[in-house]
Amino acid sequence: MKPLNEQITEVISHEPVALFMKGTPQMVMCGNSQRALRALHAAGAPIATVDILVDARIREELSAISGWPTIPQVFVDGELLGGADITEELYESGELQRKLDDALGAERSQDVKVVALQLS
């Protein structure tokens, strides 16, 4: 089994859009996570979500990797966008769609999936 920080880094680098959130898309456990998810969905993003509430170590490792202390954290094409406020602002300005088009092309899937990290 790979170390947790390696698994998190793989999600960030291999998923076109990664959302580290509290809960899952089916059961969101935080208003800010819901706002980020809604903005990404409205922008037509394919979203891979990771529930950080499963284990406190996920949040610790994620913040160590990203340098960003709060949840949710949104990554597009391996790059940290920020949290709910920034993601919403980028969506409202049209910048989020442009970033997604540039990174993934205009014809992209809009799938939403949950990525489960392997915890020991």
MMTF fields as JSON, N, C-alpha, C and O atoms, coordinates in Angstrom:
{
  "mmtfVersion": "1.0.0",
  "mmtfProducer": "UNKNOWN",
  "numBonds": 479,
  "numAtoms": 480,
  "numGroups": 120,
  "numChains": 1,
  "numModels": 1,
  "chainsPerModel": [1],
  "groupsPerChain": [120],
  "chainIdList": ["A"],
  "bondAtomList": [4, 2, 8, 6, 12, 10, 16, 14, 20, 18, 24, 22, 28, 26, 32, 30, 36, 34, 40, 38, 44, 42, 48, 46, 52, 50, 56, 54, 60, 58, 64, 62, 68, 66, 72, 70, 76, 74, 80, 78, 84, 82, 88, 86, 92, 90, 96, 94, 100, 98, 104, 102, 108, 106, 112, 110, 116, 114, 120, 118, 124, 122, 128, 126, 132, 130, 136, 134, 140, 138, 144, 142, 148, 146, 152, 150, 156, 154, 160, 158, 164, 162, 168, 166, 172, 170, 176, 174, 180, 178, 184, 182, 188, 186, 192, 190, 196, 194, 200, 198, 204, 202, 208, 206, 212, 210, 216, 214, 220, 218, 224, 222, 228, 226, 232, 230, 236, 234, 240, 238, 244, 242, 248, 246, 252, 250, 256, 254, 260, 258, 264, 262, 268, 266, 272, 270, 276, 274, 280, 278, 284, 282, 288, 286, 292, 290, 296, 294, 300, 298, 304, 302, 308, 306, 312, 310, 316, 314, 320, 318, 324, 322, 328, 326, 332, 330, 336, 334, 340, 338, 344, 342, 348, 346, 352, 350, 356, 354, 360, 358, 364, 362, 368, 366, 372, 370, 376, 374, 380, 378, 384, 382, 388, 386, 392, 390, 396, 394, 400, 398, 404, 402, 408, 406, 412, 410, 416, 414, 420, 418, 424, 422, 428, 426, 432, 430, 436, 434, 440, 438, 444, 442, 448, 446, 452, 450, 456, 454, 460, 458, 464, 462, 468, 466, 472, 470, 476, 474],
  "bondOrderList": [1, 1, 1, 1, 1, 1, 1, 1, 1, 1, 1, 1, 1, 1, 1, 1, 1, 1, 1, 1, 1, 1, 1, 1, 1, 1, 1, 1, 1, 1, 1, 1, 1, 1, 1, 1, 1, 1, 1, 1, 1, 1, 1, 1, 1, 1, 1, 1, 1, 1, 1, 1, 1, 1, 1, 1, 1, 1, 1, 1, 1, 1, 1, 1, 1, 1, 1, 1, 1, 1, 1, 1, 1, 1, 1, 1, 1, 1, 1, 1, 1, 1, 1, 1, 1, 1, 1, 1, 1, 1, 1, 1, 1, 1, 1, 1, 1, 1, 1, 1, 1, 1, 1, 1, 1, 1, 1, 1, 1, 1, 1, 1, 1, 1, 1, 1, 1, 1, 1],
  "groupList": [{"groupName": "MET", "atomNameList": ["N", "CA", "C", "O"], "elementList": ["N", "C", "C", "O"], "formalChargeList": [0, 0, 0, 0], "bondAtomList": [1, 0, 2, 1, 3, 2], "bondOrderList": [1, 1, 2], "singleLetterCode": "M", "chemCompType": "L-PEPTIDE LINKING"}, {"groupName": "LYS", "atomNameList": ["N", "CA", "C", "O"], "elementList": ["N", "C", "C", "O"], "formalChargeList": [0, 0, 0, 0], "bondAtomList": [1, 0, 2, 1, 3, 2], "bondOrderList": [1, 1, 2], "singleLetterCode": "K", "chemCompType": "L-PEPTIDE LINKING"}, {"groupName": "PRO", "atomNameList": ["N", "CA", "C", "O"], "elementList": ["N", "C", "C", "O"], "formalChargeList": [0, 0, 0, 0], "bondAtomList": [1, 0, 2, 1, 3, 2], "bondOrderList": [1, 1, 2], "singleLetterCode": "P", "chemCompType": "L-PEPTIDE LINKING"}, {"groupName": "LEU", "atomNameList": ["N", "CA", "C", "O"], "elementList": ["N", "C", "C", "O"], "formalChargeList": [0, 0, 0, 0], "bondAtomList": [1, 0, 2, 1, 3, 2], "bondOrderList": [1, 1, 2], "singleLetterCode": "L", "chemCompType": "L-PEPTIDE LINKING"}, {"groupName": "ASN", "atomNameList": ["N", "CA", "C", "O"], "elementList": ["N", "C", "C", "O"], "formalChargeList": [0, 0, 0, 0], "bondAtomList": [1, 0, 2, 1, 3, 2], "bondOrderList": [1, 1, 2], "singleLetterCode": "N", "chemCompType": "L-PEPTIDE LINKING"}, {"groupName": "GLU", "atomNameList": ["N", "CA", "C", "O"], "elementList": ["N", "C", "C", "O"], "formalChargeList": [0, 0, 0, 0], "bondAtomList": [1, 0, 2, 1, 3, 2], "bondOrderList": [1, 1, 2], "singleLetterCode": "E", "chemCompType": "L-PEPTIDE LINKING"}, {"groupName": "GLN", "atomNameList": ["N", "CA", "C", "O"], "elementList": ["N", "C", "C", "O"], "formalChargeList": [0, 0, 0, 0], "bondAtomList": [1, 0, 2, 1, 3, 2], "bondOrderList": [1, 1, 2], "singleLetterCode": "Q", "chemCompType": "L-PEPTIDE LINKING"}, {"groupName": "ILE", "atomNameList": ["N", "CA", "C", "O"], "elementList": ["N", "C", "C", "O"], "formalChargeList": [0, 0, 0, 0], "bondAtomList": [1, 0, 2, 1, 3, 2], "bondOrderList": [1, 1, 2], "singleLetterCode": "I", "chemCompType": "L-PEPTIDE LINKING"}, {"groupName": "THR", "atomNameList": ["N", "CA", "C", "O"], "elementList": ["N", "C", "C", "O"], "formalChargeList": [0, 0, 0, 0], "bondAtomList": [1, 0, 2, 1, 3, 2], "bondOrderList": [1, 1, 2], "singleLetterCode": "T", "chemCompType": "L-PEPTIDE LINKING"}, {"groupName": "VAL", "atomNameList": ["N", "CA", "C", "O"], "elementList": ["N", "C", "C", "O"], "formalChargeList": [0, 0, 0, 0], "bondAtomList": [1, 0, 2, 1, 3, 2], "bondOrderList": [1, 1, 2], "singleLetterCode": "V", "chemCompType": "L-PEPTIDE LINKING"}, {"groupName": "SER", "atomNameList": ["N", "CA", "C", "O"], "elementList": ["N", "C", "C", "O"], "formalChargeList": [0, 0, 0, 0], "bondAtomList": [1, 0, 2, 1, 3, 2], "bondOrderList": [1, 1, 2], "singleLetterCode": "S", "chemCompType": "L-PEPTIDE LINKING"}, {"groupName": "HIS", "atomNameList": ["N", "CA", "C", "O"], "elementList": ["N", "C", "C", "O"], "formalChargeList": [0, 0, 0, 0], "bondAtomList": [1, 0, 2, 1, 3, 2], "bondOrderList": [1, 1, 2], "singleLetterCode": "H", "chemCompType": "L-PEPTIDE LINKING"}, {"groupName": "ALA", "atomNameList": ["N", "CA", "C", "O"], "elementList": ["N", "C", "C", "O"], "formalChargeList": [0, 0, 0, 0], "bondAtomList": [1, 0, 2, 1, 3, 2], "bondOrderList": [1, 1, 2], "singleLetterCode": "A", "chemCompType": "L-PEPTIDE LINKING"}, {"groupName": "PHE", "atomNameList": ["N", "CA", "C", "O"], "elementList": ["N", "C", "C", "O"], "formalChargeList": [0, 0, 0, 0], "bondAtomList": [1, 0, 2, 1, 3, 2], "bondOrderList": [1, 1, 2], "singleLetterCode": "F", "chemCompType": "L-PEPTIDE LINKING"}, {"groupName": "GLY", "atomNameList": ["N", "CA", "C", "O"], "elementList": ["N", "C", "C", "O"], "formalChargeList": [0, 0, 0, 0], "bondAtomList": [1, 0, 2, 1, 3, 2], "bondOrderList": [1, 1, 2], "singleLetterCode": "G", "chemCompType": "PEPTIDE LINKING"}, {"groupName": "CYS", "atomNameList": ["N", "CA", "C", "O"], "elementList": ["N", "C", "C", "O"], "formalChargeList": [0, 0, 0, 0], "bondAtomList": [1, 0, 2, 1, 3, 2], "bondOrderList": [1, 1, 2], "singleLetterCode": "C", "chemCompType": "L-PEPTIDE LINKING"}, {"groupName": "ARG", "atomNameList": ["N", "CA", "C", "O"], "elementList": ["N", "C", "C", "O"], "formalChargeList": [0, 0, 0, 0], "bondAtomList": [1, 0, 2, 1, 3, 2], "bondOrderList": [1, 1, 2], "singleLetterCode": "R", "chemCompType": "L-PEPTIDE LINKING"}, {"groupName": "ASP", "atomNameList": ["N", "CA", "C", "O"], "elementList": ["N", "C", "C", "O"], "formalChargeList": [0, 0, 0, 0], "bondAtomList": [1, 0, 2, 1, 3, 2], "bondOrderList": [1, 1, 2], "singleLetterCode": "D", "chemCompType": "L-PEPTIDE LINKING"}, {"groupName": "TRP", "atomNameList": ["N", "CA", "C", "O"], "elementList": ["N", "C", "C", "O"], "formalChargeList": [0, 0, 0, 0], "bondAtomList": [1, 0, 2, 1, 3, 2], "bondOrderList": [1, 1, 2], "singleLetterCode": "W", "chemCompType": "L-PEPTIDE LINKING"}, {"groupName": "TYR", "atomNameList": ["N", "CA", "C", "O"], "elementList": ["N", "C", "C", "O"], "formalChargeList": [0, 0, 0, 0], "bondAtomList": [1, 0, 2, 1, 3, 2], "bondOrderList": [1, 1, 2], "singleLetterCode": "Y", "chemCompType": "L-PEPTIDE LINKING"}],
  "groupTypeList": [0, 1, 2, 3, 4, 5, 6, 7, 8, 5, 9, 7, 10, 11, 5, 2, 9, 12, 3, 13, 0, 1, 14, 8, 2, 6, 0, 9, 0, 15, 14, 4, 10, 6, 16, 12, 3, 16, 12, 3, 11, 12, 12, 14, 12, 2, 7, 12, 8, 9, 17, 7, 3, 9, 17, 12, 16, 7, 16, 5, 5, 3, 10, 12, 7, 10, 14, 18, 2, 8, 7, 2, 6, 9, 13, 9, 17, 14, 5, 3, 3, 14, 14, 12, 17, 7, 8, 5, 5, 3, 19, 5, 10, 14, 5, 3, 6, 16, 1, 3, 17, 17, 12, 3, 14, 12, 5, 16, 10, 6, 17, 9, 1, 9, 9, 12, 3, 6, 3, 10],
  "groupIdList": [1, 2, 3, 4, 5, 6, 7, 8, 9, 10, 11, 12, 13, 14, 15, 16, 17, 18, 19, 20, 21, 22, 23, 24, 25, 26, 27, 28, 29, 30, 31, 32, 33, 34, 35, 36, 37, 38, 39, 40, 41, 42, 43, 44, 45, 46, 47, 48, 49, 50, 51, 52, 53, 54, 55, 56, 57, 58, 59, 60, 61, 62, 63, 64, 65, 66, 67, 68, 69, 70, 71, 72, 73, 74, 75, 76, 77, 78, 79, 80, 81, 82, 83, 84, 85, 86, 87, 88, 89, 90, 91, 92, 93, 94, 95, 96, 97, 98, 99, 100, 101, 102, 103, 104, 105, 106, 107, 108, 109, 110, 111, 112, 113, 114, 115, 116, 117, 118, 119, 120],
  "secStructList": [7, 7, 7, 2, 2, 2, 2, 2, 2, 2, 2, 2, 2, 2, 1, 1, 3, 3, 3, 3, 3, 1, 5, 7, 1, 1, 1, 5, 7, 7, 2, 2, 2, 2, 2, 2, 2, 2, 2, 2, 2, 2, 6, 6, 7, 7, 3, 3, 3, 3, 3, 4, 4, 4, 7, 2, 2, 2, 2, 2, 2, 2, 2, 2, 2, 2, 7, 7, 7, 1, 1, 7, 3, 3, 3, 3, 6, 6, 3, 3, 3, 3, 1, 2, 2, 2, 2, 2, 2, 2, 2, 2, 2, 6, 2, 2, 2, 2, 2, 2, 2, 2, 2, 2, 7, 1, 1, 7, 7, 7, 7, 3, 3, 3, 7, 7, 7, 7, 7, 7],
  "xCoordList": [0.84, 0.0, 0.888, 1.875, 0.511, 1.29, 1.044, -0.038, 2.046, 1.841, 0.721, 0.484, 0.045, -1.102, -0.733, -1.481, 0.414, 0.779, 0.973, 0.686, 1.459, 1.638, 0.284, 0.098, -0.655, -2.003, -2.686, -3.32, -2.547, -3.146, -2.507, -3.207, -1.194, -0.48, -0.922, -1.05, -1.156, -1.623, -3.001, -3.249, -3.905, -5.243, -5.119, -5.741, -4.316, -4.142, -3.555, -3.999, -2.57, -1.884, -2.582, -2.413, -3.364, -3.982, -5.44, -5.928, -6.135, -7.537, -7.599, -6.956, -8.366, -8.453, -8.949, -8.432, -9.955, -10.476, -10.633, -11.373, -9.935, -10.017, -10.599, -10.158, -11.59, -12.223, -12.076, -12.688, -11.266, -11.126, -12.156, -12.067, -13.137, -14.306, -14.691, -14.175, -15.614, -16.185, -17.451, -18.452, -17.378, -18.499, -18.306, -17.204, -19.403, -19.407, -20.432, -21.244, -20.412, -21.424, -22.858, -23.776, -23.037, -24.367, -24.731, -25.911, -23.725, -23.968, -22.913, -21.944, -23.122, -22.183, -22.347, -23.463, -21.212, -21.242, -20.815, -20.531, -20.767, -20.283, -20.802, -20.778, -21.263, -21.795, -20.762, -21.085, -19.514, -18.481, -18.157, -17.923, -18.143, -17.929, -19.062, -18.829, -20.278, -21.44, -21.301, -21.594, -20.861, -20.706, -19.653, -19.86, -18.529, -17.468, -17.958, -17.726, -18.629, -19.166, -20.165, -20.129, -21.051, -22.074, -21.431, -21.856, -20.411, -19.742, -19.03, -19.099, -18.347, -17.655, -18.65, -18.428, -19.738, -20.76, -21.376, -21.571, -21.677, -22.276, -21.329, -21.773, -20.021, -19.026, -18.781, -18.011, -19.437, -19.294, -18.016, -17.463, -17.542, -16.278, -16.499, -17.505, -15.551, -15.533, -14.884, -13.75, -15.567, -15.091, -14.767, -15.598, -13.562, -13.166, -13.123, -12.359, -13.935, -14.004, -13.314, -13.292, -12.751, -12.163, -12.768, -12.707, -13.349, -13.939, -12.832, -12.262, -12.532, -11.444, -11.9, -11.066, -13.202, -13.704, -13.467, -13.61, -13.105, -12.872, -11.746, -11.8, -10.717, -9.556, -8.878, -8.625, -8.587, -7.979, -6.627, -6.205, -5.95, -4.641, -4.743, -3.796, -5.885, -6.051, -5.93, -5.215, -6.635, -6.589, -5.185, -4.711, -4.521, -3.162, -2.207, -1.453, -2.238, -1.352, -1.677, -0.779, -2.968, -3.396, -2.887, -2.322, -3.082, -2.633, -1.118, -0.599, -0.403, 1.06, 1.489, 2.465, 0.763, 1.08, 0.73, 1.527, -0.469, -0.981, -0.552, -0.482, -0.264, 0.017, -1.246, -1.172, -2.394, -3.699, -4.366, -4.554, -4.735, -5.196, -6.662, -7.027, -7.502, -8.937, -9.458, -8.798, -10.651, -11.365, -12.66, -13.265, -13.105, -12.621, -11.38, -11.028, -10.734, -9.618, -9.905, -10.2, -9.813, -10.094, -8.803, -8.075, -8.537, -7.377, -7.866, -8.708, -7.343, -7.633, -6.313, -5.39, -6.233, -5.029, -3.785, -2.725, -3.923, -2.808, -2.479, -1.547, -3.237, -2.945, -4.034, -5.224, -3.624, -4.585, -5.285, -4.641, -6.628, -7.411, -7.675, -7.517, -8.076, -8.41, -9.617, -9.851, -10.384, -11.554, -12.849, -12.884, -13.92, -15.254, -15.386, -15.924, -14.9, -15.051, -14.379, -14.972, -13.137, -12.382, -13.041, -13.163, -13.462, -14.093, -15.383, -15.645, -16.19, -17.43, -17.137, -17.79, -16.158, -15.802, -15.323, -15.688, -14.504, -14.018, -15.171, -15.187, -16.141, -17.305, -18.126, -18.491, -18.408, -19.248, -18.612, -19.323, -17.287, -16.598, -16.404, -16.016, -16.681, -16.457, -15.056, -14.757, -14.191, -12.807, -12.681, -11.8, -13.557, -13.503, -13.746, -13.031, -14.761, -15.032, -13.842, -13.491, -13.219, -12.047, -10.887, -10.211, -10.666, -9.6, -9.879, -8.975, -11.119, -11.492, -11.35, -10.845, -11.795, -11.666, -10.197, -9.83, -9.355, -7.923, -7.273, -6.465, -7.623, -6.984, -7.534, -6.784, -8.85, -9.502, -10.206, -10.65, -10.319, -11.073, -12.539, -13.036, -13.228, -14.641, -15.531, -16.558, -15.142, -15.918, -15.342, -14.468, -15.827, -15.288, -16.431, -17.588, -16.086, -17.101, -17.46, -16.684, -18.624, -19.043, -19.35, -20.236, -18.604, -18.8, -18.386, -17.476, -19.054, -18.671, -18.416, -19.276, -17.204, -16.888, -16.234, -15.705, -16.291, -15.671, -14.418, -14.466, -13.295, -12.029, -11.794, -11.754, -11.642, -11.389, -9.886, -9.311, -9.275, -7.867, -7.737, -8.62, -6.635, -6.412, -5.722, -4.602, -6.413, -5.894, -5.522, -6.204, -4.435, -4.014, -4.568, -4.324],
  "yCoordList": [-1.187, 0.0, 1.255, 1.339, 2.207, 3.443, 4.338, 4.305, 5.142, 6.108, 7.085, 7.37, 7.588, 8.472, 9.714, 10.106, 10.335, 11.549, 11.258, 12.106, 10.06, 9.662, 9.459, 9.85, 8.846, 8.641, 9.989, 10.16, 10.933, 12.266, 12.963, 13.551, 12.904, 13.515, 12.904, 13.617, 11.599, 10.935, 11.425, 11.652, 11.591, 12.101, 13.496, 13.79, 14.347, 15.723, 15.732, 16.504, 14.886, 14.933, 14.139, 14.456, 13.114, 12.275, 12.621, 12.312, 13.243, 13.597, 15.006, 15.919, 15.192, 16.531, 17.588, 18.704, 17.224, 18.119, 17.294, 16.311, 17.698, 17.003, 17.955, 19.097, 17.469, 18.234, 17.452, 16.398, 17.97, 17.386, 18.091, 19.298, 17.333, 17.927, 17.168, 16.089, 17.771, 17.109, 16.391, 17.019, 15.055, 14.251, 13.812, 13.866, 13.376, 12.913, 13.729, 14.429, 13.657, 14.397, 13.996, 14.813, 12.739, 12.268, 12.711, 12.852, 12.933, 13.352, 14.372, 14.044, 15.604, 16.688, 17.078, 17.265, 17.199, 17.46, 18.883, 19.167, 19.78, 21.133, 22.066, 21.729, 23.225, 24.196, 24.661, 24.838, 24.863, 25.306, 24.218, 24.518, 22.967, 21.868, 21.827, 21.584, 22.062, 22.08, 23.209, 23.013, 24.378, 25.523, 25.246, 25.563, 24.657, 24.339, 23.287, 23.408, 22.264, 21.205, 21.781, 21.444, 22.647, 23.262, 24.098, 24.024, 24.894, 25.742, 24.888, 25.182, 23.835, 22.949, 22.247, 22.133, 21.786, 21.101, 22.061, 21.697, 23.275, 24.271, 24.63, 24.97, 24.55, 24.857, 23.665, 23.764, 22.542, 21.37, 20.598, 20.032, 20.573, 19.892, 18.406, 18.026, 17.554, 16.169, 16.212, 16.672, 15.751, 15.962, 14.631, 13.723, 14.529, 13.406, 13.948, 14.868, 13.386, 13.889, 12.929, 11.715, 13.511, 12.728, 13.264, 14.462, 12.368, 12.725, 12.766, 11.733, 13.961, 14.107, 13.705, 13.58, 13.502, 13.152, 11.69, 11.301, 10.873, 9.452, 9.23, 8.307, 10.094, 9.947, 11.311, 11.977, 11.722, 13.038, 13.19, 14.307, 12.075, 12.148, 12.68, 13.284, 12.46, 12.95, 14.469, 15.036, 15.113, 16.583, 17.088, 18.048, 16.434, 16.838, 16.721, 17.651, 15.582, 15.361, 16.312, 16.863, 16.5, 17.391, 18.808, 19.427, 19.321, 20.684, 20.809, 21.855, 19.744, 19.757, 19.816, 20.485, 19.123, 19.093, 20.423, 20.972, 20.935, 22.114, 23.441, 24.46, 23.422, 24.67, 25.476, 26.642, 24.857, 25.519, 24.883, 23.667, 25.663, 25.065, 24.63, 23.785, 25.184, 24.94, 23.933, 23.615, 23.449, 22.514, 23.218, 23.875, 23.114, 22.265, 22.825, 23.996, 21.936, 22.34, 21.811, 20.631, 22.707, 22.367, 22.445, 23.435, 21.388, 21.327, 21.112, 20.248, 21.893, 21.699, 21.454, 22.265, 20.327, 19.983, 20.023, 20.484, 19.532, 19.453, 20.727, 20.757, 21.779, 23.086, 23.482, 23.371, 23.94, 24.367, 25.644, 26.66, 25.582, 26.8, 27.521, 28.739, 26.766, 27.338, 26.64, 25.458, 27.39, 26.84, 27.262, 27.579, 27.261, 27.536, 28.961, 29.162, 29.947, 31.348, 31.592, 32.178, 31.136, 31.352, 30.609, 31.149, 29.381, 28.576, 29.237, 29.302, 29.73, 30.44, 31.716, 31.999, 32.48, 33.725, 33.445, 34.158, 32.405, 32.034, 31.59, 31.889, 30.874, 30.447, 31.659, 31.778, 32.556, 33.723, 34.642, 35.286, 34.713, 35.583, 34.909, 35.557, 33.586, 32.847, 32.277, 31.523, 32.629, 32.186, 30.669, 30.022, 30.116, 28.676, 27.879, 26.918, 28.285, 27.593, 27.718, 26.751, 28.884, 29.075, 28.181, 27.574, 28.108, 27.231, 25.778, 25.058, 25.353, 23.981, 23.727, 22.681, 24.685, 24.543, 24.435, 23.594, 25.291, 25.277, 23.968, 23.397, 23.5, 22.31, 21.018, 20.067, 20.981, 19.717, 19.726, 18.677, 20.895, 20.992, 21.252, 20.929, 21.828, 22.181, 20.936, 20.923, 19.903, 18.656, 17.713, 16.901, 17.821, 16.994, 16.268, 16.687, 15.192, 14.467, 15.314, 16.165, 15.068, 15.787, 14.797, 15.019, 13.708, 12.672, 13.17, 13.989, 12.674, 12.938, 11.584, 10.704, 11.423, 10.153, 10.399, 11.475, 9.369, 9.403, 8.541, 7.394, 9.101, 8.374, 7.998, 8.862, 6.717, 6.239, 5.975, 5.191, 6.626, 6.41, 5.157, 4.85, 4.437, 3.234, 3.626, 4.137, 3.375, 3.749, 2.489, 1.467, 2.585, 1.413, 1.493, 0.601],
  "zCoordList": [0.0, 0.0, 0.0, 0.73, -0.827, -0.935, 0.276, 0.862, 0.655, 1.741, 1.376, 0.202, 2.397, 2.197, 1.38, 0.485, 1.679, 0.938, -0.548, -1.394, -0.864, -2.262, -2.946, -4.099, -2.227, -2.768, -3.059, -4.099, -2.133, -2.314, -3.504, -4.329, -3.6, -4.72, -6.043, -7.038, -6.068, -7.29, -7.702, -8.886, -6.733, -7.054, -7.667, -8.688, -7.039, -7.522, -8.937, -9.787, -9.186, -10.476, -11.578, -12.755, -11.228, -12.25, -12.547, -13.634, -11.625, -11.863, -12.455, -11.938, -13.533, -14.142, -13.149, -13.112, -12.346, -11.31, -10.033, -10.007, -8.985, -7.699, -6.66, -6.527, -5.931, -4.863, -3.568, -3.397, -2.665, -1.333, -0.467, -0.244, 0.024, 0.66, 1.924, 2.216, 2.659, 3.832, 3.361, 3.015, 3.358, 2.896, 1.457, 0.912, 0.856, -0.53, -1.31, -0.704, -2.632, -3.401, -3.01, -3.079, -2.602, -2.206, -0.793, -0.474, 0.057, 1.436, 1.852, 2.537, 1.427, 1.73, 3.192, 3.676, 3.893, 5.337, 5.698, 6.862, 4.709, 4.965, 3.871, 2.688, 4.281, 3.328, 2.312, 1.137, 2.753, 1.818, 0.792, -0.379, 1.226, 0.286, -0.737, -1.921, -0.279, -1.177, -2.197, -3.377, -1.759, -2.666, -3.737, -4.909, -3.342, -4.304, -5.296, -6.499, -4.799, -5.653, -6.653, -7.837, -6.177, -7.036, -8.143, -9.297, -7.805, -8.803, -9.853, -11.046, -9.409, -10.346, -11.266, -12.472, -10.681, -11.472, -12.499, -13.659, -12.065, -12.961, -14.112, -15.208, -13.85, -14.884, -15.809, -16.765, -15.522, -16.369, -16.16, -17.102, -14.921, -14.621, -14.353, -13.754, -14.801, -14.32, -12.937, -12.81, -11.919, -10.551, -9.881, -9.845, -9.355, -8.501, -7.082, -6.788, -6.206, -4.836, -3.872, -4.077, -2.816, -1.727, -0.431, -0.153, 0.351, 1.641, 2.688, 3.038, 3.185, 4.161, 5.568, 6.465, 5.778, 7.112, 7.465, 8.624, 6.47, 6.699, 7.707, 8.52, 7.644, 8.516, 8.646, 7.642, 9.864, 10.115, 9.419, 9.119, 9.163, 8.504, 7.074, 6.569, 6.422, 5.043, 5.02, 4.194, 5.933, 5.981, 6.299, 5.692, 7.257, 7.636, 6.451, 6.166, 5.761, 4.615, 3.471, 2.834, 3.218, 2.135, 2.377, 1.476, 3.582, 3.89, 3.815, 3.425, 4.188, 4.092, 2.619, 2.28, 1.76, 0.329, -0.34, -1.101, -0.049, -0.765, -0.146, -0.833, 1.158, 1.858, 2.136, 2.522, 1.941, 2.121, 3.334, 3.346, 4.364, 5.621, 5.656, 6.474, 4.793, 4.931, 3.91, 2.92, 4.184, 3.323, 2.926, 3.774, 1.7, 0.621, -0.068, 0.076, -0.822, -1.679, -3.08, -3.268, -4.055, -5.442, -6.252, -6.194, -7.001, -7.893, -9.317, -9.561, -10.259, -11.675, -12.38, -12.3, -13.071, -13.825, -12.93, -13.353, -11.683, -10.76, -10.015, -9.212, -10.275, -9.679, -8.675, -8.97, -7.496, -6.482, -6.919, -7.182, -6.994, -7.246, -5.937, -5.846, -4.925, -3.626, -3.043, -3.291, -2.259, -1.589, -2.249, -3.437, -1.458, -1.976, -2.515, -3.603, -1.764, -2.199, -3.543, -4.448, -3.662, -4.9, -6.054, -7.153, -5.809, -6.869, -7.336, -8.537, -6.4, -6.766, -7.547, -8.551, -7.085, -7.78, -9.2, -10.134, -9.36, -10.691, -11.58, -12.774, -11.002, -11.777, -12.226, -13.396, -11.273, -11.578, -12.612, -13.385, -12.638, -13.601, -14.959, -15.931, -15.02, -16.259, -16.359, -17.285, -15.413, -15.442, -15.203, -15.768, -14.374, -14.094, -15.379, -15.665, -16.15, -17.413, -18.357, -19.033, -18.416, -19.277, -18.844, -19.675, -17.527, -17.016, -17.389, -17.812, -17.232, -17.561, -19.056, -19.464, -19.881, -21.34, -21.736, -22.558, -21.149, -21.471, -21.035, -21.768, -19.854, -19.294, -19.892, -20.113, -20.155, -20.497, -21.839, -22.306, -22.475, -23.716, -23.437, -22.358, -24.392, -24.206, -24.175, -23.496, -24.899, -24.923, -23.873, -24.174, -22.66, -21.578, -20.877, -20.937, -20.224, -19.46, -18.237, -17.801, -17.709, -16.507, -15.392, -14.566, -15.387, -14.381, -13.008, -12.88, -11.998, -10.615, -9.975, -9.992, -9.398, -8.768, -7.421, -7.141, -6.605, -5.276, -5.343, -5.787, -4.901, -4.83, -3.362, -2.486, -3.119, -1.748, -1.606, -2.361, -0.651, -0.377, 0.481, 1.282, 0.311, 1.102, 2.407, 2.41, 3.501, 4.809, 5.582, 5.504, 6.32, 7.11, 8.514, 9.326]
}
